[in-house]
Amino acid sequence: MFYSELVKKACEICFEAHKEDKDKAGYPYVFHPFYVASQLDSENEVIVALLHDVLEDHGDTYSFDDLAKYFSEEIIEALRLLTHQKDVPYMEYVHAISKNVLARKVKIEDLKHNLDIRRTNGMKTKKYDLYQHALEYLEKGN
């Protein structure tokens, strides 16, 4: 994990955005982006990991313009790629992510955490196989 003023700002935004959210097992959702961030090393990777679900889950409250006030275009571009639009097929979304090193690295850690069945009391989610396929695709470096 990388610690800096920008990471601190990303932590604040992440926590504020997800403070009321729960994951599928009923845990505070904020643990997910914090866990993903803890698996990464660089400042930009940690920031993107912390913010990777903010716009997808809370786009009614936060915008890319809001985040661009604090973070670089490199971070904003990775966040744009990681924000899955419902009308885009999942593997098309993953293919776009694969072309951006920063987004790809964060998505790999996100998928690994989403595939950890210990988070869901040993149960595989409906998207388990799709996530496994996406992880394999991204790890191959396609």
C-alpha positions as CSV (number, residue, x, y, z in Angstrom):
1,M,0.0,0.0,0.0
2,F,1.2,3.5,-0.9
3,Y,0.6,6.4,1.5
4,S,0.4,10.0,0.3
5,E,-1.9,13.0,0.4
6,L,-3.6,11.9,-2.8
7,V,-4.1,8.4,-1.4
8,K,-5.6,10.0,1.7
9,K,-8.0,12.0,-0.5
10,A,-9.0,8.8,-2.4
11,C,-9.6,7.1,0.9
12,E,-11.9,9.9,2.1
13,I,-13.9,9.7,-1.2
14,C,-14.0,5.9,-1.1
15,F,-15.2,5.8,2.5
16,E,-17.8,8.6,2.0
17,A,-19.2,7.0,-1.2
18,H,-19.4,3.5,0.2
19,K,-20.1,4.1,3.9
20,E,-23.7,2.8,3.8
21,D,-23.1,0.0,1.3
22,K,-22.9,-3.7,2.1
23,D,-21.5,-6.5,0.0
24,K,-23.4,-9.7,-0.9
25,A,-22.4,-11.3,2.4
26,G,-23.5,-8.3,4.4
27,Y,-20.0,-6.9,5.2
28,P,-19.3,-3.2,4.8
29,Y,-18.6,-2.8,1.1
30,V,-15.7,-0.3,1.8
31,F,-13.6,-3.3,2.9
32,H,-13.5,-4.4,-0.8
33,P,-11.8,-1.4,-2.3
34,F,-9.5,-1.1,0.7
35,Y,-8.5,-4.7,0.3
36,V,-7.9,-4.3,-3.4
37,A,-5.7,-1.2,-2.8
38,S,-3.7,-3.1,-0.2
39,Q,-2.6,-5.6,-2.9
40,L,-1.0,-2.8,-5.0
41,D,2.1,-0.8,-4.8
42,S,2.2,2.5,-6.7
43,E,0.4,5.7,-5.8
44,N,-1.8,5.6,-8.9
45,E,-2.6,1.9,-8.5
46,V,-3.8,2.5,-4.9
47,I,-5.8,5.5,-5.9
48,V,-7.6,3.7,-8.7
49,A,-8.2,0.7,-6.6
50,L,-9.8,2.8,-3.9
51,L,-12.0,4.7,-6.4
52,H,-12.7,1.8,-8.8
53,D,-16.4,1.4,-7.9
54,V,-17.3,4.9,-6.8
55,L,-18.7,6.1,-10.1
56,E,-20.2,2.8,-11.1
57,D,-22.1,2.6,-7.8
58,H,-22.5,6.2,-7.0
59,G,-22.5,8.1,-10.3
60,D,-25.5,10.0,-9.1
61,T,-23.3,11.7,-6.4
62,Y,-19.8,11.7,-7.9
63,S,-18.6,12.5,-11.5
64,F,-15.4,12.2,-13.4
65,D,-15.2,16.0,-13.3
66,D,-15.4,15.9,-9.5
67,L,-12.5,13.4,-9.3
68,A,-10.5,15.3,-12.0
69,K,-10.2,18.2,-9.5
70,Y,-7.8,16.0,-7.4
71,F,-6.4,13.3,-9.6
72,S,-4.4,13.1,-12.9
73,E,-5.8,12.3,-16.3
74,E,-4.0,8.9,-16.1
75,I,-6.1,8.0,-13.0
76,I,-9.3,9.4,-14.5
77,E,-8.8,7.4,-17.7
78,A,-8.3,4.2,-15.8
79,L,-11.4,4.9,-13.7
80,R,-13.4,5.5,-16.9
81,L,-12.4,2.1,-18.2
82,L,-13.2,0.4,-14.9
83,T,-16.6,2.0,-14.7
84,H,-18.8,-0.7,-16.4
85,Q,-21.7,0.7,-18.3
86,K,-24.7,-1.6,-18.2
87,D,-25.2,-1.5,-22.0
88,V,-21.7,-2.7,-22.7
89,P,-21.2,-6.5,-22.7
90,Y,-18.9,-7.6,-19.8
91,M,-16.1,-9.1,-22.0
92,E,-16.1,-6.1,-24.2
93,Y,-15.6,-4.0,-21.1
94,V,-12.8,-6.3,-20.0
95,H,-11.1,-6.1,-23.4
96,A,-11.0,-2.3,-23.2
97,I,-9.5,-2.5,-19.7
98,S,-6.8,-4.9,-21.0
99,K,-5.3,-2.1,-23.1
100,N,-4.6,0.2,-20.2
101,V,-1.8,-1.0,-17.8
102,L,-3.1,0.8,-14.8
103,A,-6.8,-0.3,-15.2
104,R,-5.7,-3.8,-16.0
105,K,-3.6,-4.2,-12.9
106,V,-6.4,-3.0,-10.6
107,K,-9.0,-5.1,-12.4
108,I,-6.9,-8.2,-11.9
109,E,-6.8,-7.6,-8.1
110,D,-10.5,-6.7,-8.1
111,L,-11.4,-9.9,-9.8
112,K,-9.2,-12.0,-7.5
113,H,-11.0,-10.6,-4.5
114,N,-14.4,-11.0,-6.2
115,L,-13.6,-14.6,-6.9
116,D,-12.6,-15.3,-3.2
117,I,-15.5,-17.5,-2.0
118,R,-14.5,-16.9,1.6
119,R,-16.1,-13.5,1.1
120,T,-19.5,-15.1,0.3
121,N,-19.6,-17.9,2.9
122,G,-18.2,-20.4,0.4
123,M,-20.9,-19.7,-2.2
124,K,-20.0,-18.9,-5.8
125,T,-21.8,-15.8,-7.1
126,K,-23.8,-15.8,-10.3
127,K,-21.0,-14.1,-12.1
128,Y,-18.2,-16.4,-10.8
129,D,-17.5,-18.1,-14.1
130,L,-17.6,-14.8,-16.0
131,Y,-15.2,-13.3,-13.5
132,Q,-12.9,-16.3,-13.8
133,H,-12.9,-16.0,-17.6
134,A,-12.1,-12.3,-17.4
135,L,-9.3,-12.9,-14.9
136,E,-7.7,-15.5,-17.1
137,Y,-8.0,-13.1,-20.1
138,L,-6.4,-10.2,-18.3
139,E,-3.6,-12.3,-16.8
140,K,-2.6,-13.5,-20.3
141,G,-1.9,-9.9,-21.2
142,N,-4.3,-9.8,-24.1
